[in-house]
Amino acid sequence: MSANGYTKEQVIEALHDIASEMHNKMLKGEPPTMTLPVRTKKNIAFDSKLGVYKYGKKKSTRDATSLGSARQLLRALHVTEFIEEMIHAGKSSTLREMYYISEGWGHGKFGSQNESNNLAEDLEIITKCMREDFKLRPEEDGARIIGNITFEERNRRGDWMRINCRDDVGDSGYGVPYNVEAEKLRLIEHDVDFIMAIETGGMFDRLIENGFDEAARCALIHLKGQPARSTRRIIKRMNEEWNLPVLVFLDGDPWSYRIYASIAYGAIKTAHISEYLATPSAVYLGITADDILAYDLPSDDLSSKDIQALNAELSDPRFADQWWQRQINDMLELGKKAEQQSLAKYGLDFVTDTYLPEKLAEILGR
């Protein structure tokens, strides 16, 4: 059973409903259609009950009144059939493999990888299922985790393996699989006080080498830049099931602010499943414009694209609260951005001996 509680049979039934909508239109002598929400920032609204941002009520309809739209509907039918075959066979496919498999679909083949990725997301939105329910997985790896937490992961033979993310892994940490739902990954036990999500591999490795996970009693997660869905989902599960605070330690620039927003409130591309991926209680730890000044950090001038991104974030509903509005305006006023690793200006131990303890005292009262 998946995160949203759907069985395999319910997933297949939801896929069949897509074909039924098209079929019913054709029985009436009308062009077949596929209806889905408008997937833009303007159609995202805050769901106060869930504490995340979701798609609003604006809908768009694809119909077969043009060749391009008809081809999109044909692709959707091919993909639903392909997914159903995988579910029955107990197989999975990467999004890239699905793109190449479409070569055999005649007029339904994809013109680009982006087209196939977008259609997979469309089908999630329409069916209210998740990509993991469809047995589709991304090319990219999930996070790496280091810390005194224990999982059980089901391997390809169907056996459960018990893994402690401190004692049973090397320095690279535990690699998060693409599917982190309960049928694949169980959260067993932990002996940590909080989770720290970290943007860069260099900083992740620095904290490990300095033994920060043990000294601060935390689990460290390397986000690998913009985090994969499995990364956001495992953070969400540990936050909810273990009641652990989540702190997010990123570079100080507009693109890192968006990484935080995707973790805390959801991303535009996945707004239809924000309640399964987003962790609204996640706290941004740094780097901030205040840090650049307070610690006199080496910094770079904001580029025109940085300034454009920051101005766009001022109207982004995910950054609407007073704290974020101040952070964004402070960075615009300062005209500077800084990387996590600029803290090395004061030596390799400064981040673990001074910066993080001071920030943790401010945020967690430690």
ABEGO torsion letter per residue (X at the ends): XBAAGBBAAAAAAAAAAAAAAAAAAAAAGBBBBBBBBBBBAAABBBBAAAGBBBBBABBBBBBAABAAAAAAAAAAAAAAAAAAAAAAAGBBBBAAAAAAAAAAAEAABBABAAAAAAAAAAAAAAAGBBAAAAGBBBABBBBBBBEBBBBBBBBAAGBBBBBBAAAABBAAEBBBBABABAAABBBABBBBABBBBBABAAAAAAAAAAGAAAAAGBBBBBAGEBBBAAAAAAAAAAAAAAGBBBBBBBBBBAAAAAAAAAAAAEBAAAAAAAAAABBAABBBAOBBAAAAAAAGBBBBBBBAAAAAAAAAAAABAAAABAAAAAAAAAAAAAGBBBBAAAAAAAEAAAAAAAAAAAAAAAAAGX
